[in-house]
Amino acid sequence: MKCNLCGYEFDEKESIPVCQSCPLVKNCKLIRCPNCGYEWPAEPDWLKKIKERRNRKNVKR
């Protein structure tokens, strides 16, 4: 993953858990950068699959 704010690249497993202390919503799937603390929503699985297919097609060409 790459942070949208600071550009730090990290593995999704390294992201800091966000919702553990939140009283409103548990497991909201926000990702927090371990470098700067910026939070953003996780990319939906369906969008990841579309991007993977698009990347495979571009590599074959």
C-alpha distance matrix in Angstrom:
0.0 3.8 6.7 9.3 12.0 11.8 9.3 8.2 5.5 5.3 5.7 6.1 9.7 9.6 9.3 12.8 15.0 16.1 19.1 21.1 23.5 23.5 27.0 26.3 23.6 22.2 19.0 17.9 14.3 13.0 9.8 10.8 9.3 11.2 12.2 13.8 13.9 12.9 12.6 11.7 12.3 10.2 10.4 13.7 14.2 16.8 14.6 12.0 15.3 16.7 13.9 14.2 17.9 17.9 16.0 18.5 21.4 20.4 20.2 23.6 25.3
3.8 0.0 3.8 6.3 8.7 8.4 5.6 5.6 4.3 6.3 8.5 9.2 12.6 11.5 10.7 13.8 16.3 16.9 20.1 22.4 24.2 24.1 27.7 27.0 24.6 23.7 20.8 19.3 16.0 13.9 10.7 10.8 8.5 10.8 10.7 11.7 12.6 11.2 11.8 11.1 12.8 11.7 12.0 15.6 16.8 18.9 16.2 14.3 17.7 18.4 15.4 16.3 19.8 19.1 17.2 20.2 22.6 21.1 21.2 24.9 26.0
6.7 3.8 0.0 3.8 5.4 5.7 4.7 5.3 6.4 8.0 10.6 10.5 13.5 11.9 10.1 12.4 14.9 14.9 18.2 20.6 22.0 21.7 25.3 24.7 22.8 22.2 19.8 17.9 15.1 12.3 9.2 8.5 6.1 9.1 8.7 8.6 9.4 7.6 8.7 8.8 11.4 11.4 12.5 16.3 18.2 20.4 17.7 16.3 20.0 20.6 17.8 19.2 22.7 21.8 20.3 23.5 25.7 24.2 24.6 28.3 29.2
9.3 6.3 3.8 0.0 3.8 6.2 5.9 8.3 9.7 11.7 14.0 13.4 16.7 15.4 13.2 15.1 17.1 16.3 19.4 22.2 23.2 22.4 25.8 24.7 23.0 23.0 20.7 18.3 15.8 12.9 10.7 10.4 8.9 12.3 11.6 10.4 11.0 8.0 8.9 8.1 10.9 11.7 12.3 16.1 18.5 20.1 17.0 16.4 20.1 20.1 17.4 19.5 22.6 21.3 20.3 23.7 25.5 23.9 24.8 28.4 29.0
12.0 8.7 5.4 3.8 0.0 3.8 5.9 8.2 10.9 13.0 15.9 15.6 18.4 16.4 14.1 15.3 17.7 16.7 19.9 22.5 23.0 22.4 25.9 25.1 23.8 24.1 22.3 19.9 17.8 14.4 12.2 10.7 8.9 11.8 10.1 8.1 9.4 6.8 9.1 9.7 13.1 14.5 15.7 19.4 22.0 23.7 20.7 20.2 23.9 23.9 21.2 23.2 26.4 25.0 23.8 27.3 29.0 27.2 28.1 31.7 32.2
11.8 8.4 5.7 6.2 3.8 0.0 3.8 5.6 9.1 11.5 14.9 15.5 18.0 15.5 13.9 15.3 18.3 17.9 21.5 23.6 24.2 24.2 27.8 27.5 26.2 26.0 24.1 22.2 19.8 16.5 13.7 11.7 8.7 10.6 8.0 6.9 9.6 8.3 11.3 12.5 15.9 16.7 17.9 21.7 23.8 25.8 22.9 21.8 25.4 25.6 22.6 24.2 27.5 26.1 24.5 27.8 29.8 27.7 28.1 31.9 32.5
9.3 5.6 4.7 5.9 5.9 3.8 0.0 3.8 6.3 9.5 12.9 14.0 16.8 14.7 13.7 16.0 19.0 19.1 22.6 24.8 25.9 25.9 29.6 29.0 27.3 26.8 24.4 22.6 19.8 17.0 13.9 12.6 9.5 11.4 9.4 9.6 11.9 10.6 12.8 13.1 15.9 15.9 16.6 20.3 22.0 23.9 20.8 19.4 22.8 23.0 19.8 21.1 24.4 23.0 21.1 24.3 26.4 24.3 24.5 28.3 28.9
8.2 5.6 5.3 8.3 8.2 5.6 3.8 0.0 3.8 6.5 10.2 11.8 14.1 11.6 11.2 13.6 16.9 17.7 21.3 23.0 24.4 24.9 28.7 28.6 26.7 25.8 23.4 22.1 19.1 16.5 13.0 11.3 7.7 8.6 6.8 8.4 10.8 10.6 12.8 13.7 16.3 15.9 17.0 20.7 22.0 24.4 21.7 19.8 23.2 24.0 20.8 21.5 25.1 24.3 22.0 24.9 27.4 25.6 25.3 29.0 30.1
5.5 4.3 6.4 9.7 10.9 9.1 6.3 3.8 0.0 3.8 7.2 9.4 11.9 10.1 10.5 13.6 16.7 18.1 21.5 23.1 25.0 25.6 29.3 29.1 26.9 25.5 22.7 21.7 18.4 16.4 12.7 12.0 8.9 9.6 9.2 11.4 13.0 12.8 14.1 14.4 16.2 14.9 15.6 19.0 19.7 22.2 19.8 17.3 20.5 21.6 18.4 18.6 22.3 21.8 19.3 21.9 24.7 23.0 22.5 26.1 27.5
5.3 6.3 8.0 11.7 13.0 11.5 9.5 6.5 3.8 0.0 3.8 6.4 8.2 6.5 7.6 11.0 14.0 16.0 19.3 20.5 22.8 23.6 27.3 27.3 24.9 23.2 20.3 19.9 16.4 14.9 11.2 10.6 8.1 8.1 9.1 11.8 12.6 13.0 13.7 14.2 15.5 13.8 15.0 18.1 18.5 21.5 19.6 16.9 20.0 21.7 18.9 18.7 22.5 22.6 20.3 22.5 25.6 24.4 23.7 27.1 28.9
5.7 8.5 10.6 14.0 15.9 14.9 12.9 10.2 7.2 3.8 0.0 3.8 5.3 5.4 7.2 10.9 13.2 15.6 18.5 19.5 22.3 23.2 26.7 26.6 23.9 21.7 18.5 18.6 15.0 14.3 10.9 11.4 9.9 10.0 12.0 14.7 14.6 15.0 14.7 14.8 15.3 12.8 13.9 16.5 16.3 19.5 18.2 15.2 18.0 20.3 17.9 17.2 21.0 21.7 19.5 21.2 24.6 24.0 23.1 26.2 28.5
6.1 9.2 10.5 13.4 15.6 15.5 14.0 11.8 9.4 6.4 3.8 0.0 3.8 5.4 5.5 9.1 10.5 12.7 15.2 16.6 19.5 20.1 23.4 23.2 20.3 18.2 14.8 14.9 11.3 11.0 7.9 9.3 9.2 10.0 12.7 14.7 13.7 13.7 12.6 12.3 12.2 9.6 11.1 13.5 13.6 17.1 16.1 13.5 16.4 18.8 17.0 16.7 20.4 21.3 19.7 21.5 24.8 24.6 24.1 27.1 29.4
9.7 12.6 13.5 16.7 18.4 18.0 16.8 14.1 11.9 8.2 5.3 3.8 0.0 3.8 5.5 8.3 9.4 12.6 14.8 15.3 18.5 19.7 22.9 23.3 20.4 17.8 14.7 15.7 12.4 12.5 9.8 10.6 10.7 10.3 13.6 15.9 14.7 15.6 14.5 14.9 14.7 12.3 14.3 16.1 15.9 19.6 19.2 16.5 19.1 21.9 20.3 19.6 23.2 24.5 22.8 24.3 27.7 27.7 26.9 29.8 32.2
9.6 11.5 11.9 15.4 16.4 15.5 14.7 11.6 10.1 6.5 5.4 5.4 3.8 0.0 3.8 6.4 9.0 12.0 15.0 15.3 17.9 19.4 23.0 23.6 21.2 18.9 16.2 16.9 13.8 12.9 9.7 9.1 8.3 6.9 10.1 12.8 12.0 13.5 13.3 14.5 15.3 13.6 15.9 18.4 18.7 22.3 21.4 18.8 21.7 24.2 22.2 21.8 25.5 26.4 24.5 26.3 29.6 29.1 28.4 31.5 33.7
9.3 10.7 10.1 13.2 14.1 13.9 13.7 11.2 10.5 7.6 7.2 5.5 5.5 3.8 0.0 3.8 6.4 8.7 11.9 12.9 15.3 16.3 20.0 20.3 18.1 16.1 13.6 13.7 10.8 9.4 6.1 5.4 5.7 5.6 9.2 10.8 9.2 10.3 9.6 11.0 12.0 10.9 13.7 16.4 17.4 20.9 19.8 17.9 21.1 23.3 21.4 21.7 25.4 26.0 24.5 26.7 29.7 29.3 29.0 32.2 34.2
12.8 13.8 12.4 15.1 15.3 15.3 16.0 13.6 13.6 11.0 10.9 9.1 8.3 6.4 3.8 0.0 3.8 6.1 9.5 10.0 11.9 13.4 17.1 18.0 16.2 14.3 12.6 13.0 11.1 9.4 7.1 5.3 6.7 5.9 9.6 10.6 8.1 10.1 9.4 11.7 12.9 12.7 16.0 18.4 19.8 23.3 22.4 20.8 24.1 26.3 24.7 25.1 28.7 29.4 28.1 30.3 33.3 32.9 32.7 35.9 37.8
15.0 16.3 14.9 17.1 17.7 18.3 19.0 16.9 16.7 14.0 13.2 10.5 9.4 9.0 6.4 3.8 0.0 3.8 6.2 6.5 9.2 10.5 14.0 14.9 12.9 10.7 9.1 10.2 8.9 8.1 7.3 7.0 9.7 9.7 13.3 13.7 10.6 11.9 10.2 12.0 12.3 12.1 15.7 17.5 18.9 22.4 22.1 20.8 23.9 26.2 25.2 25.6 29.1 30.0 29.2 31.2 34.1 34.1 34.1 37.1 39.2
16.1 16.9 14.9 16.3 16.7 17.9 19.1 17.7 18.1 16.0 15.6 12.7 12.6 12.0 8.7 6.1 3.8 0.0 3.8 5.9 7.4 7.7 11.4 11.9 10.3 9.1 8.3 8.3 8.0 6.4 6.9 6.5 10.0 10.9 14.0 13.3 9.7 10.4 8.1 10.1 10.6 11.6 15.4 17.1 19.2 22.4 21.9 21.3 24.6 26.5 25.5 26.5 29.8 30.5 30.0 32.3 34.9 34.8 35.3 38.3 40.1
19.1 20.1 18.2 19.4 19.9 21.5 22.6 21.3 21.5 19.3 18.5 15.2 14.8 15.0 11.9 9.5 6.2 3.8 0.0 3.8 5.5 5.0 8.2 8.8 7.0 5.5 5.9 6.6 7.9 7.7 9.6 10.1 13.7 14.7 17.8 17.0 13.3 13.7 10.9 12.2 11.8 12.8 16.5 17.5 19.6 22.7 22.7 22.4 25.4 27.4 27.0 28.0 31.1 32.0 31.8 34.0 36.5 36.8 37.3 40.1 42.0
21.1 22.4 20.6 22.2 22.5 23.6 24.8 23.0 23.1 20.5 19.5 16.6 15.3 15.3 12.9 10.0 6.5 5.9 3.8 0.0 3.8 5.7 8.4 10.3 9.1 6.9 7.9 9.9 10.9 11.1 12.3 12.2 15.5 15.5 18.8 18.4 14.8 16.1 13.9 15.6 15.3 16.0 19.6 20.5 22.2 25.5 25.7 25.1 28.0 30.3 29.8 30.5 33.6 34.8 34.4 36.3 39.1 39.4 39.7 42.4 44.5
23.5 24.2 22.0 23.2 23.0 24.2 25.9 24.4 25.0 22.8 22.3 19.5 18.5 17.9 15.3 11.9 9.2 7.4 5.5 3.8 0.0 3.8 6.3 9.1 9.5 8.6 10.6 11.7 13.4 12.9 14.2 13.6 16.7 16.7 19.5 18.7 15.0 16.3 14.5 16.6 16.9 18.2 22.0 23.0 25.1 28.2 28.2 27.9 30.9 32.9 32.4 33.4 36.5 37.4 37.1 39.3 41.9 42.0 42.4 45.3 47.2
23.5 24.1 21.7 22.4 22.4 24.2 25.9 24.9 25.6 23.6 23.2 20.1 19.7 19.4 16.3 13.4 10.5 7.7 5.0 5.7 3.8 0.0 3.8 5.6 6.3 6.8 9.4 9.6 12.1 11.5 13.8 13.7 17.2 18.0 20.7 19.3 15.5 15.9 13.5 15.1 15.1 16.9 20.5 21.3 23.8 26.5 26.5 26.7 29.7 31.5 31.2 32.5 35.4 36.2 36.2 38.5 40.9 41.1 41.8 44.6 46.4
27.0 27.7 25.3 25.8 25.9 27.8 29.6 28.7 29.3 27.3 26.7 23.4 22.9 23.0 20.0 17.1 14.0 11.4 8.2 8.4 6.3 3.8 0.0 3.8 6.2 7.5 11.0 11.4 14.6 14.6 17.2 17.4 21.0 21.9 24.5 23.0 19.2 19.5 17.0 18.3 17.8 19.7 23.0 23.4 25.8 28.3 28.7 29.2 31.9 33.7 33.7 35.1 37.8 38.7 39.0 41.2 43.5 43.9 44.8 47.4 49.2
26.3 27.0 24.7 24.7 25.1 27.5 29.0 28.6 29.1 27.3 26.6 23.2 23.3 23.6 20.3 18.0 14.9 11.9 8.8 10.3 9.1 5.6 3.8 0.0 3.8 6.9 10.1 9.6 13.2 13.4 16.6 17.4 21.1 22.6 25.1 23.5 19.7 19.2 16.3 16.8 15.9 18.0 21.0 21.1 23.7 25.9 26.3 27.2 29.9 31.3 31.6 33.2 35.8 36.6 37.1 39.4 41.4 41.9 43.1 45.6 47.3
23.6 24.6 22.8 23.0 23.8 26.2 27.3 26.7 26.9 24.9 23.9 20.3 20.4 21.2 18.1 16.2 12.9 10.3 7.0 9.1 9.5 6.3 6.2 3.8 0.0 3.8 6.6 6.1 9.8 10.8 14.2 15.6 19.4 21.1 23.9 22.6 18.9 18.2 14.9 14.9 13.3 14.9 17.9 17.7 20.1 22.4 23.0 23.8 26.3 28.0 28.4 29.8 32.3 33.3 33.9 36.0 38.1 38.8 39.8 42.3 44.0
22.2 23.7 22.2 23.0 24.1 26.0 26.8 25.8 25.5 23.2 21.7 18.2 17.8 18.9 16.1 14.3 10.7 9.1 5.5 6.9 8.6 6.8 7.5 6.9 3.8 0.0 3.8 5.6 8.6 10.3 13.1 14.8 18.5 19.7 22.9 22.2 18.5 18.4 15.1 15.2 13.5 14.2 17.3 17.1 19.0 21.7 22.5 22.8 25.2 27.3 27.6 28.6 31.3 32.6 32.9 34.8 37.1 37.9 38.6 41.1 43.1
19.0 20.8 19.8 20.7 22.3 24.1 24.4 23.4 22.7 20.3 18.5 14.8 14.7 16.2 13.6 12.6 9.1 8.3 5.9 7.9 10.6 9.4 11.0 10.1 6.6 3.8 0.0 3.8 5.4 8.0 10.6 12.9 16.5 17.9 21.2 20.9 17.4 17.1 13.6 13.3 11.1 11.1 14.1 13.9 15.5 18.4 19.3 19.2 21.6 23.9 24.2 25.0 27.7 29.1 29.3 31.1 33.5 34.3 35.0 37.4 39.5
17.9 19.3 17.9 18.3 19.9 22.2 22.6 22.1 21.7 19.9 18.6 14.9 15.7 16.9 13.7 13.0 10.2 8.3 6.6 9.9 11.7 9.6 11.4 9.6 6.1 5.6 3.8 0.0 3.8 5.7 9.2 11.8 15.4 17.6 20.5 19.6 16.2 15.1 11.4 10.5 8.1 8.9 11.9 12.0 14.4 17.0 17.3 17.8 20.5 22.2 22.4 23.8 26.4 27.4 27.9 30.0 32.1 32.7 33.7 36.2 38.0
14.3 16.0 15.1 15.8 17.8 19.8 19.8 19.1 18.4 16.4 15.0 11.3 12.4 13.8 10.8 11.1 8.9 8.0 7.9 10.9 13.4 12.1 14.6 13.2 9.8 8.6 5.4 3.8 0.0 3.8 6.4 9.7 12.9 15.2 18.2 17.8 14.8 13.6 10.0 8.7 6.2 5.7 9.0 9.6 11.8 14.8 14.9 14.7 17.6 19.6 19.4 20.5 23.4 24.4 24.6 26.6 29.0 29.5 30.3 32.9 34.8
13.0 13.9 12.3 12.9 14.4 16.5 17.0 16.5 16.4 14.9 14.3 11.0 12.5 12.9 9.4 9.4 8.1 6.4 7.7 11.1 12.9 11.5 14.6 13.4 10.8 10.3 8.0 5.7 3.8 0.0 3.8 6.6 10.0 12.6 15.2 14.4 11.3 9.9 6.2 5.4 4.4 5.6 9.3 11.2 13.8 16.6 15.8 15.7 19.1 20.6 19.9 21.3 24.4 24.9 24.8 27.3 29.6 29.6 30.4 33.3 34.9
9.8 10.7 9.2 10.7 12.2 13.7 13.9 13.0 12.7 11.2 10.9 7.9 9.8 9.7 6.1 7.1 7.3 6.9 9.6 12.3 14.2 13.8 17.2 16.6 14.2 13.1 10.6 9.2 6.4 3.8 0.0 3.8 6.6 9.3 11.9 11.7 9.1 8.1 5.4 5.4 6.0 6.0 9.4 12.2 14.3 17.4 16.1 15.2 18.8 20.4 19.0 20.2 23.6 23.9 23.3 25.8 28.4 28.1 28.6 31.7 33.3
10.8 10.8 8.5 10.4 10.7 11.7 12.6 11.3 12.0 10.6 11.4 9.3 10.6 9.1 5.4 5.3 7.0 6.5 10.1 12.2 13.6 13.7 17.4 17.4 15.6 14.8 12.9 11.8 9.7 6.6 3.8 0.0 3.8 6.3 8.7 8.3 5.5 5.5 4.3 6.8 8.9 9.6 12.9 15.8 18.0 21.0 19.5 18.5 22.1 23.6 21.9 23.0 26.5 26.6 25.6 28.3 30.9 30.2 30.6 33.9 35.4
9.3 8.5 6.1 8.9 8.9 8.7 9.5 7.7 8.9 8.1 9.9 9.2 10.7 8.3 5.7 6.7 9.7 10.0 13.7 15.5 16.7 17.2 21.0 21.1 19.4 18.5 16.5 15.4 12.9 10.0 6.6 3.8 0.0 3.8 5.4 5.7 4.8 5.4 6.6 8.8 11.4 11.7 14.3 17.7 19.5 22.5 20.5 19.1 22.8 24.1 21.8 22.8 26.4 26.3 24.8 27.6 30.2 29.2 29.3 32.8 34.2
11.2 10.8 9.1 12.3 11.8 10.6 11.4 8.6 9.6 8.1 10.0 10.0 10.3 6.9 5.6 5.9 9.7 10.9 14.7 15.5 16.7 18.0 21.9 22.6 21.1 19.7 17.9 17.6 15.2 12.6 9.3 6.3 3.8 0.0 3.8 6.0 5.8 8.3 9.8 12.4 14.8 14.7 17.4 20.6 22.1 25.3 23.6 21.8 25.3 26.9 24.6 25.1 28.9 28.9 27.1 29.6 32.5 31.5 31.2 34.6 36.3
12.2 10.7 8.7 11.6 10.1 8.0 9.4 6.8 9.2 9.1 12.0 12.7 13.6 10.1 9.2 9.6 13.3 14.0 17.8 18.8 19.5 20.7 24.5 25.1 23.9 22.9 21.2 20.5 18.2 15.2 11.9 8.7 5.4 3.8 0.0 3.8 6.1 8.3 11.0 13.7 16.7 16.9 19.3 22.8 24.4 27.3 25.2 23.5 27.1 28.3 25.7 26.4 30.1 29.7 27.7 30.5 33.2 31.7 31.4 35.1 36.4
13.8 11.7 8.6 10.4 8.1 6.9 9.6 8.4 11.4 11.8 14.7 14.7 15.9 12.8 10.8 10.6 13.7 13.3 17.0 18.4 18.7 19.3 23.0 23.5 22.6 22.2 20.9 19.6 17.8 14.4 11.7 8.3 5.7 6.0 3.8 0.0 3.8 5.7 9.1 12.1 15.6 16.7 19.2 22.7 24.9 27.5 25.3 24.1 27.8 28.8 26.2 27.5 31.0 30.4 28.8 31.8 34.3 32.7 32.9 36.6 37.6
13.9 12.6 9.4 11.0 9.4 9.6 11.9 10.8 13.0 12.6 14.6 13.7 14.7 12.0 9.2 8.1 10.6 9.7 13.3 14.8 15.0 15.5 19.2 19.7 18.9 18.5 17.4 16.2 14.8 11.3 9.1 5.5 4.8 5.8 6.1 3.8 0.0 3.8 6.4 9.9 13.1 14.6 17.6 20.8 23.1 25.9 24.0 23.1 26.8 28.0 25.8 27.1 30.7 30.4 29.1 32.0 34.5 33.4 33.7 37.2 38.4
12.9 11.2 7.6 8.0 6.8 8.3 10.6 10.6 12.8 13.0 15.0 13.7 15.6 13.5 10.3 10.1 11.9 10.4 13.7 16.1 16.3 15.9 19.5 19.2 18.2 18.4 17.1 15.1 13.6 9.9 8.1 5.5 5.4 8.3 8.3 5.7 3.8 0.0 3.8 6.9 10.5 12.5 15.1 18.5 21.2 23.6 21.4 20.9 24.7 25.5 23.4 25.1 28.5 27.9 27.0 30.1 32.3 31.1 31.8 35.3 36.3
12.6 11.8 8.7 8.9 9.1 11.3 12.8 12.8 14.1 13.7 14.7 12.6 14.5 13.3 9.6 9.4 10.2 8.1 10.9 13.9 14.5 13.5 17.0 16.3 14.9 15.1 13.6 11.4 10.0 6.2 5.4 4.3 6.6 9.8 11.0 9.1 6.4 3.8 0.0 3.8 7.1 9.3 12.4 15.4 18.2 20.7 18.9 18.7 22.4 23.3 21.7 23.5 26.7 26.5 25.9 28.9 31.1 30.3 31.2 34.5 35.6
11.7 11.1 8.8 8.1 9.7 12.5 13.1 13.7 14.4 14.2 14.8 12.3 14.9 14.5 11.0 11.7 12.0 10.1 12.2 15.6 16.6 15.1 18.3 16.8 14.9 15.2 13.3 10.5 8.7 5.4 5.4 6.8 8.8 12.4 13.7 12.1 9.9 6.9 3.8 0.0 3.8 6.5 9.1 12.1 15.2 17.3 15.4 15.5 19.2 19.9 18.5 20.6 23.6 23.3 23.1 26.2 28.1 27.5 28.7 31.8 32.9
12.3 12.8 11.4 10.9 13.1 15.9 15.9 16.3 16.2 15.5 15.3 12.2 14.7 15.3 12.0 12.9 12.3 10.6 11.8 15.3 16.9 15.1 17.8 15.9 13.3 13.5 11.1 8.1 6.2 4.4 6.0 8.9 11.4 14.8 16.7 15.6 13.1 10.5 7.1 3.8 0.0 3.8 6.4 8.7 12.0 14.1 12.7 13.2 16.7 17.6 16.8 18.9 21.7 21.8 22.0 24.8 26.7 26.6 27.9 30.7 32.0
10.2 11.7 11.4 11.7 14.5 16.7 15.9 15.9 14.9 13.8 12.8 9.6 12.3 13.6 10.9 12.7 12.1 11.6 12.8 16.0 18.2 16.9 19.7 18.0 14.9 14.2 11.1 8.9 5.7 5.6 6.0 9.6 11.7 14.7 16.9 16.7 14.6 12.5 9.3 6.5 3.8 0.0 3.8 6.3 8.9 11.6 10.4 10.2 13.6 15.0 14.3 15.8 18.8 19.3 19.4 21.8 24.0 24.2 25.2 27.9 29.5
10.4 12.0 12.5 12.3 15.7 17.9 16.6 17.0 15.6 15.0 13.9 11.1 14.3 15.9 13.7 16.0 15.7 15.4 16.5 19.6 22.0 20.5 23.0 21.0 17.9 17.3 14.1 11.9 9.0 9.3 9.4 12.9 14.3 17.4 19.3 19.2 17.6 15.1 12.4 9.1 6.4 3.8 0.0 3.8 6.5 8.5 6.7 6.8 10.3 11.3 10.7 12.6 15.3 15.7 16.1 18.6 20.6 20.9 22.1 24.7 26.2
13.7 15.6 16.3 16.1 19.4 21.7 20.3 20.7 19.0 18.1 16.5 13.5 16.1 18.4 16.4 18.4 17.5 17.1 17.5 20.5 23.0 21.3 23.4 21.1 17.7 17.1 13.9 12.0 9.6 11.2 12.2 15.8 17.7 20.6 22.8 22.7 20.8 18.5 15.4 12.1 8.7 6.3 3.8 0.0 3.8 5.5 5.4 6.5 9.0 10.3 11.0 12.6 14.7 15.7 16.8 18.8 20.5 21.5 22.9 25.0 26.7
14.2 16.8 18.2 18.5 22.0 23.8 22.0 22.0 19.7 18.5 16.3 13.6 15.9 18.7 17.4 19.8 18.9 19.2 19.6 22.2 25.1 23.8 25.8 23.7 20.1 19.0 15.5 14.4 11.8 13.8 14.3 18.0 19.5 22.1 24.4 24.9 23.1 21.2 18.2 15.2 12.0 8.9 6.5 3.8 0.0 3.8 5.4 5.0 6.3 8.8 10.0 10.5 12.5 14.3 15.3 16.6 18.6 20.1 21.1 22.9 25.0
16.8 18.9 20.4 20.1 23.7 25.8 23.9 24.4 22.2 21.5 19.5 17.1 19.6 22.3 20.9 23.3 22.4 22.4 22.7 25.5 28.2 26.5 28.3 25.9 22.4 21.7 18.4 17.0 14.8 16.6 17.4 21.0 22.5 25.3 27.3 27.5 25.9 23.6 20.7 17.3 14.1 11.6 8.5 5.5 3.8 0.0 3.8 5.5 5.2 6.4 8.8 10.0 10.9 12.6 14.4 15.6 17.0 18.7 20.3 21.7 23.4
14.6 16.2 17.7 17.0 20.7 22.9 20.8 21.7 19.8 19.6 18.2 16.1 19.2 21.4 19.8 22.4 22.1 21.9 22.7 25.7 28.2 26.5 28.7 26.3 23.0 22.5 19.3 17.3 14.9 15.8 16.1 19.5 20.5 23.6 25.2 25.3 24.0 21.4 18.9 15.4 12.7 10.4 6.7 5.4 5.4 3.8 0.0 3.8 5.4 5.1 6.3 8.6 10.0 10.6 12.3 14.3 15.6 16.6 18.5 20.3 21.7
12.0 14.3 16.3 16.4 20.2 21.8 19.4 19.8 17.3 16.9 15.2 13.5 16.5 18.8 17.9 20.8 20.8 21.3 22.4 25.1 27.9 26.7 29.2 27.2 23.8 22.8 19.2 17.8 14.7 15.7 15.2 18.5 19.1 21.8 23.5 24.1 23.1 20.9 18.7 15.5 13.2 10.2 6.8 6.5 5.0 5.5 3.8 0.0 3.8 5.5 5.2 6.2 8.7 9.9 10.5 12.3 14.4 15.4 16.5 18.6 20.4
15.3 17.7 20.0 20.1 23.9 25.4 22.8 23.2 20.5 20.0 18.0 16.4 19.1 21.7 21.1 24.1 23.9 24.6 25.4 28.0 30.9 29.7 31.9 29.9 26.3 25.2 21.6 20.5 17.6 19.1 18.8 22.1 22.8 25.3 27.1 27.8 26.8 24.7 22.4 19.2 16.7 13.6 10.3 9.0 6.3 5.2 5.4 3.8 0.0 3.8 5.4 5.0 6.2 8.6 9.8 10.6 12.4 14.3 15.4 16.8 18.9
16.7 18.4 20.6 20.1 23.9 25.6 23.0 24.0 21.6 21.7 20.3 18.8 21.9 24.2 23.3 26.3 26.2 26.5 27.4 30.3 32.9 31.5 33.7 31.3 28.0 27.3 23.9 22.2 19.6 20.6 20.4 23.6 24.1 26.9 28.3 28.8 28.0 25.5 23.3 19.9 17.6 15.0 11.3 10.3 8.8 6.4 5.1 5.5 3.8 0.0 3.8 5.5 5.2 6.2 8.6 10.0 10.8 12.4 14.4 15.7 17.2
13.9 15.4 17.8 17.4 21.2 22.6 19.8 20.8 18.4 18.9 17.9 17.0 20.3 22.2 21.4 24.7 25.2 25.5 27.0 29.8 32.4 31.2 33.7 31.6 28.4 27.6 24.2 22.4 19.4 19.9 19.0 21.9 21.8 24.6 25.7 26.2 25.8 23.4 21.7 18.5 16.8 14.3 10.7 11.0 10.0 8.8 6.3 5.2 5.4 3.8 0.0 3.8 5.5 5.0 6.1 8.6 9.9 10.5 12.3 14.4 15.7
14.2 16.3 19.2 19.5 23.2 24.2 21.1 21.5 18.6 18.7 17.2 16.7 19.6 21.8 21.7 25.1 25.6 26.5 28.0 30.5 33.4 32.5 35.1 33.2 29.8 28.6 25.0 23.8 20.5 21.3 20.2 23.0 22.8 25.1 26.4 27.5 27.1 25.1 23.5 20.6 18.9 15.8 12.6 12.6 10.5 10.0 8.6 6.2 5.0 5.5 3.8 0.0 3.8 5.4 5.1 6.2 8.7 9.9 10.6 12.5 14.7
17.9 19.8 22.7 22.6 26.4 27.5 24.4 25.1 22.3 22.5 21.0 20.4 23.2 25.5 25.4 28.7 29.1 29.8 31.1 33.6 36.5 35.4 37.8 35.8 32.3 31.3 27.7 26.4 23.4 24.4 23.6 26.5 26.4 28.9 30.1 31.0 30.7 28.5 26.7 23.6 21.7 18.8 15.3 14.7 12.5 10.9 10.0 8.7 6.2 5.2 5.5 3.8 0.0 3.8 5.4 5.1 6.3 8.7 10.0 10.8 12.8
17.9 19.1 21.8 21.3 25.0 26.1 23.0 24.3 21.8 22.6 21.7 21.3 24.5 26.4 26.0 29.4 30.0 30.5 32.0 34.8 37.4 36.2 38.7 36.6 33.3 32.6 29.1 27.4 24.4 24.9 23.9 26.6 26.3 28.9 29.7 30.4 30.4 27.9 26.5 23.3 21.8 19.3 15.7 15.7 14.3 12.6 10.6 9.9 8.6 6.2 5.0 5.4 3.8 0.0 3.8 5.5 5.2 6.3 8.8 10.2 11.1
16.0 17.2 20.3 20.3 23.8 24.5 21.1 22.0 19.3 20.3 19.5 19.7 22.8 24.5 24.5 28.1 29.2 30.0 31.8 34.4 37.1 36.2 39.0 37.1 33.9 32.9 29.3 27.9 24.6 24.8 23.3 25.6 24.8 27.1 27.7 28.8 29.1 27.0 25.9 23.1 22.0 19.4 16.1 16.8 15.3 14.4 12.3 10.5 9.8 8.6 6.1 5.1 5.4 3.8 0.0 3.8 5.4 5.1 6.2 8.8 10.2
18.5 20.2 23.5 23.7 27.3 27.8 24.3 24.9 21.9 22.5 21.2 21.5 24.3 26.3 26.7 30.3 31.2 32.3 34.0 36.3 39.3 38.5 41.2 39.4 36.0 34.8 31.1 30.0 26.6 27.3 25.8 28.3 27.6 29.6 30.5 31.8 32.0 30.1 28.9 26.2 24.8 21.8 18.6 18.8 16.6 15.6 14.3 12.3 10.6 10.0 8.6 6.2 5.1 5.5 3.8 0.0 3.8 5.5 5.2 6.3 8.9
21.4 22.6 25.7 25.5 29.0 29.8 26.4 27.4 24.7 25.6 24.6 24.8 27.7 29.6 29.7 33.3 34.1 34.9 36.5 39.1 41.9 40.9 43.5 41.4 38.1 37.1 33.5 32.1 29.0 29.6 28.4 30.9 30.2 32.5 33.2 34.3 34.5 32.3 31.1 28.1 26.7 24.0 20.6 20.5 18.6 17.0 15.6 14.4 12.4 10.8 9.9 8.7 6.3 5.2 5.4 3.8 0.0 3.8 5.5 5.3 6.6
20.4 21.1 24.2 23.9 27.2 27.7 24.3 25.6 23.0 24.4 24.0 24.6 27.7 29.1 29.3 32.9 34.1 34.8 36.8 39.4 42.0 41.1 43.9 41.9 38.8 37.9 34.3 32.7 29.5 29.6 28.1 30.2 29.2 31.5 31.7 32.7 33.4 31.1 30.3 27.5 26.6 24.2 20.9 21.5 20.1 18.7 16.6 15.4 14.3 12.4 10.5 9.9 8.7 6.3 5.1 5.5 3.8 0.0 3.8 5.5 5.4
20.2 21.2 24.6 24.8 28.1 28.1 24.5 25.3 22.5 23.7 23.1 24.1 26.9 28.4 29.0 32.7 34.1 35.3 37.3 39.7 42.4 41.8 44.8 43.1 39.8 38.6 35.0 33.7 30.3 30.4 28.6 30.6 29.3 31.2 31.4 32.9 33.7 31.8 31.2 28.7 27.9 25.2 22.1 22.9 21.1 20.3 18.5 16.5 15.4 14.4 12.3 10.6 10.0 8.8 6.2 5.2 5.5 3.8 0.0 3.8 5.5
23.6 24.9 28.3 28.4 31.7 31.9 28.3 29.0 26.1 27.1 26.2 27.1 29.8 31.5 32.2 35.9 37.1 38.3 40.1 42.4 45.3 44.6 47.4 45.6 42.3 41.1 37.4 36.2 32.9 33.3 31.7 33.9 32.8 34.6 35.1 36.6 37.2 35.3 34.5 31.8 30.7 27.9 24.7 25.0 22.9 21.7 20.3 18.6 16.8 15.7 14.4 12.5 10.8 10.2 8.8 6.3 5.3 5.5 3.8 0.0 3.8
25.3 26.0 29.2 29.0 32.2 32.5 28.9 30.1 27.5 28.9 28.5 29.4 32.2 33.7 34.2 37.8 39.2 40.1 42.0 44.5 47.2 46.4 49.2 47.3 44.0 43.1 39.5 38.0 34.8 34.9 33.3 35.4 34.2 36.3 36.4 37.6 38.4 36.3 35.6 32.9 32.0 29.5 26.2 26.7 25.0 23.4 21.7 20.4 18.9 17.2 15.7 14.7 12.8 11.1 10.2 8.9 6.6 5.4 5.5 3.8 0.0
